[in-house]
């Protein structure tokens, strides 16, 4: 299960397995499922804001607000920590491209 989650998160986020290995114990407390649900939303939101004329801080604030709203609409109880982590992972994935 742990290896499958590690591979899935590495594939989904594009993050290295080393980073995911570091984060996995943190995520094991139920946050993994939450983050797995939030990452596709975060990727869509972050990519939509990427070409915006907003500053980085404005983009981040908008992303957090949009992800929270989309999660709520989807019935996902998103914690602030999970939303922030989803934003960071989505930005990291966008920067790799």
PyMOL commands that set and color helices and strands:
alter all, ss='L'
color gray80, all
select helices_A, chain A and resi 2-13+17-27+31-49+56-73+80-96
alter helices_A, ss='H'
color red, helices_A
deselect
rebuild
show_as cartoon
